[in-house]
Amino acid sequence: MNKLKQICNVILISSLFVFLFTQCDNAVNKALKLVAQETNKLLPMQYDASTTLLKVEAEGTTLKYYYEIGDNINFDAVTSEANKKQVQENLLQVLVNSKELAALRTMDVSFLHEYKSKKGEVLMSINITPDMYKNYKPKNESLEDILTDLVEIHSKTLPVEIAPGISWSSTKVEGGNTLVYEYTIPKEAGVQMDSNSAEVKQKLADGIKSDNTLMNVRTKGGNFKFVYVDANGTEYASYTVTPADYK
């Protein structure tokens, strides 16, 4: 069981405790402290190439998540209003649709997400209140619009080095229904890629399933294509992940 699934199970079990046995703020706080305590045993956990969840705290009826943003990303893009709105939208979608968080929603828990640089500078802070998730209405966007928005957000932070000598180069929309990720891996990096590898494709599908920023794309039945090129831009491997692979 990976860390993300373990965290979901911790939240689910503690949430059921809240739902079945408590109705007051003090009791909710005790349950949230339990969630934080058990979750912190699994941290730090890397969410993506630039973001790491460091710790979780409980204060009153608020669950606080603290993230660290790596130096390999454009901080101006992180702090932009467009990015903040997109992150807030993603957090709301996860919160509204998560079975693990259902009991906490019932108990009017708030969720604070704070993102800092490695130097401790607060880059972004998003507080999700009960009113926000109870009155939430998802945007009625087409799949192509959703993909285009993601590409625009990515363009502000790419290229980014995700491992020594290996870069996430770009994203683009293909055919109105496919999000294409391009990675540059020089031959000297010694990474072997096989387009027919079922194992690699399954790992990519698992990553798509657990990536909260892709929830809208999954809901709309979007496709994902991962393209790997050498330093000269010559493609040597690619994988396409369809809804049949990640659902």
N, C-alpha and C positions, 0 to 999 in steps of 0.2 A: 504494500500500500504506500503510495507516495505521500509527501508531506501535505500537499494541498487537500487530498482526500481525508487525511488524518485530522486536519484542522476543521474540515466540514463536519466530521463525525463528532469532534469535541464540542463544536457549537451546537449541533443537533441535540446531543445528550444533555448539555447544560440548559439549552432552551426548553426542553421538555420538563426539566426540573422546575424552571421558572413557571411554566404554564400550568403544571399540575399542583404545585404547592404554594405559590405565592400570589399576592395581589397588591403588595405595598412596595414603595420605592426602596426602602431599606433592604427588603428581601431580594428585590431585583438587583440591587447593587452587589449583594453577596453572590448571587448567581453569575453576574458579569465578572466579578473578581475570579470566580472559578474558571470561566471561559478564558480570561486573560492568563491565568496561571498555567492552565493546561496547554494553551496555544503557544505560550512563550517557551515551553519545553521543546517545541519543534522549530524554533527560530534561532538564527536568522534564516529566511527562505528567499531565494532569488526568484522574482516574478518574471523578469525578462532580462535582456542584455544590460539594461541600465538601472533597474529598480529592484531594491531588496527590502523586504519587510523585516524590520529589526525587532520590534516589540509591540505588545498590545497592553493597554492599561484600562482600568475601569474607574470611572469617576462619577458618582451619583448614578444616574440612569443613562450614562454615555459610555460607549465602548470606543476607545481611541486607538487608532492604528498609526504607527510611526514608520515611515519609509526613508530610505537613503537613495539618492540619485547619484549615479556614478559620474566621474569627470569626463566620460566619453560621450557626453550628450550636450547639445546646445541649450544652456539654461534659459536663454531668451525665449526659446520655443516652449519650454516647460512652463514658464511664468505667463505666457500669452493668454489673453482672455479666451481665445478660441480653444486652446488646449484645455483650459480649466472647465469650460462648458462641456467639452466632449468627455472629459474624465468624470464630471458630475453626472452626465447622462448615463455613462457606463455603470457607475456605482449604483445609481437608482434602478437601472434595469436588473442588475444582479440582486439587489435588495428586494425588489418587488417579486421577482420570479424564484428566489431561493427557498426551497422547502426547509433547509436547515435553519433559516432565519425567521420562519413563520411565527414561532412563539414569541421571539423578541419583538417582532412588529406588533403583535397583539398587546404587548406590555409597554408600548410607546418608548422603546429604546432609541436613542440618537446615536449616530455613528460619525466620528470625526476622523478624517484621514489627513495626516500632515506629512508633507514631503520636504526633506532637507538635503542640502549638499553634504559632502563629506566633511566640510568645514563647519557644519552646523547651522548654515544659513537656511532659514525657512523659505522655500521656493513657492510653495502652494499649500493652502489649507482649505479643505472642503468639509463642511459640516452638514450631514444629512439628518434632518429633523423628521419627527412623525408626520407633521403636516405635509412635508415634501413627498414622502413615499406613499402616504394615504391618498393624496390628490394627484399622484403622478399619472400622466397620460403620455404614452410613447409617441414619438414623432412618426407621422405617416409618410415615411420616405420610401422611394423606390430602392431596389437593391443597388442600382447603378449610382444613385445619389449617395448612399451609405458608403460604397466603395470609394467614390471620389473624395468624400470628406476624409476618409482614412488616409488616402494617398496625400492629401494636402497637409495633414498633420505630420505624417512621416517625413514629408519633404523638408520640414523645418529642422529635423534632427539627423537626417541621413546625408552622407554615409556615416556609419558608426562601427568601430572595431568591436567585435563581439568575442574575439579570442586573438592571441598573438598572430598577426599576419592575415587574419580572416575578417572580412568586412561584410556587413549588411549594406549593400550598395544603394538599392532603390526599391520602390514599389510602383506598380501601375495597374490600371484597369484594362482588362482584355475582354472584348466581346460583351461588355456591359454586365457580366455576371461572374467574372473571375478576378480575384486579387492575386497579382503576380509579385512574388518576392524574388529579388535577385541578390545573390551572394557572390563575392569575389574570393576565390581561394587559389592563391598561386601554387604552382606545382611543387615549389620547394617546401610548402607547408606539409607535404606528405600525407594529405588526406585523400583516401580512396573513396570514390563515389560510384555507385552502381544504380542506374535508373530502374533496374528490375528488382531491386531489393525490397521485398515485402516488409522486412523489419524496419527499414528507414521510413517507409511510407506510413507504417503503423505508428511510429514515434511522432511523426509530423501530425497525424490525425489526432493522437492523444493530446498533443500540444494545443491544437485548435479547440478541442473539447474544453480544455481547462482555461483558455484565455478569455477572460471576461470582456475584454475590449472587442471581441469578435461575436458577441452574443447576437447582435442585430443581423450580422451576415449569416450566421448559422440559422437563425429564425427564418430568414428569407430564402434559404437554400442556396447560398453562394458557393462557388468553387474556389479552391486555393491552388496556386501553382508555385512551386519552388524551383528556381533555376539557379544552377551553379556554373560560374564562368571562371576562366583563368585570368591572369593579369592582363592578357591581351583582349579580353572580352569574348573569347571563344567558349561557347557552351559545351560542357562535357557531361552534364547530368541534369535531369529534371524529373519532378514528381508532381502529379496532379491529384489533389485530394477532393473528392466530391461528397455531397451529403450522405451517400451510401457508406462512405468510409468513416465519417465522424459522428453519425447519429446512432 
